[in-house]
Amino acid sequence: MQGRPLSFRHRTALAVGAAGLMAVTGAVFLPGSASAASTLGASAAERNGRYFGTAVAAYKLSDSVYQTILNREFNSVTPENEMKWDATEPDQGRFTYGSSDQIVNHARSRGMKVRGHALAWYSQMPPWAQRMEGAPLRQAMLNHVTNVATHFRGQIDSWDVVNEAFADGNSGGRRDTNLERTGSDWIEAAFRAARAADPNAKLCYNDYNTDDWSHAKTQGVYRMVRDFKQRGVPIDCVGFQSHLNNQSPYPSNYRTTLSSFAALGVDVQITELDIQGANPTWYANVVNDCLAVPRCNGITVWGIRDSDSWRSQQTPLLFDNGGNKKAAYNSVLAALNNGQPQDPSSPGNPSSSSSSSQPPNPGGGCSATVSLNQWNGGYVASVRVTAGSSPINGWTVSIPQAANVTNSWSTTRSGTNFANVD
Ligand code: G3I
């Protein structure tokens, strides 16, 4: 029988196929050719199908510099303002989707993902909703969630269903808003409405200043997500805006934050990244932390050029006003390219192609897993092929063209990129 193809993409160095179990044992030794991806989106995609996205403003799509960078570098977009309540329902019951459709069509026609932002948020509510309270506001909010999520059904990878519902400071509690005053169950009600309207989109809670694991706000959101998971409220992901600056610096426990949330059984996404002064080290740290957490699906920066930023004076983005790559860009791309390549056996990542982690034919079939031992500039990939309940007559590990087999043992090699064992 033939093992399922294992996919490798890597920068340089060594890959080693290692032991099979039970009836089969084999190994293949592969130095890879240098194959560093040259764009952010391509490199992220090679790391378990992650995305590298940006916030997009519809009115800037006609700017050729802007569009060129967008189309070249990014494989996910988030409408910066166009899907918000004030934009999509300016008058109660009158829905407008012109600019949001424009972004979605631009993205999807180019194979980019779309993050929907945001269905329910106390800010950027239309004036008519700002004036409402109580049951009528609750009903208006749910109607809004249902209409917008239905309009975009099937087109959104992840929705920020609820945005910024927790208070700043040390309380760890909810933000006092007219939505909160409709009853503290308004968040789960919004999630249930979104799930009913678009069952296949990932549903996220999104907030800022939740990067530091020790902060009360982070812990408050964590308790809510844990409670939602325990009670079956349909939440799939948590968004960390990660607007980092001198007052909210990159926290050394950022990876702990991401992995702790992921351990609750949700994906984590970095949704609005920008860093005051575009500190290259902080940018690389954020990328490395995301790559270290299998359920970190991707990173979105909050704009393309510094001049596109809501905090343009802080020059927090990856491209300067002229669209030139900054040092932070190079730092991010290097961190992505240095990250672990595609690992089909990575658990818990819905976007991973996990073909090798599941026995393709339980009983008589086999399964394969890949693990990596990585160092600066190279790695050893260990391929383990495990038989099912009955012996395997033969298996094949296929290595893509990016890698060349230069050595092997206990195997039969055919060509430069296959290892066979009978
Ligand atoms: O479109 C109008 C324009 O017609 C008008 O002439 C102009 C005058 O000020 O305002 C324009 O709208 C502005 C809009 O951005 C588009 O540029 C709004 O005033 C301004 O408030 C709005 O700011 C947005 C802000 O959210 C509103 O809260 C920013 O662009 C956007 O980057 C920012 O994004 C938020 C996320 O949604 C949530 N997390 C924080 C993040 C940063 O604040």
Boltz pocket constraint, residues with backbone or C-beta under 6 A from the ligand:
constraints:
  - pocket:
      binder: B
      contacts: [[A, 80], [A, 81], [A, 123], [A, 124], [A, 163], [A, 208], [A, 241], [A, 272], [A, 310]]
      max_distance: 6.0
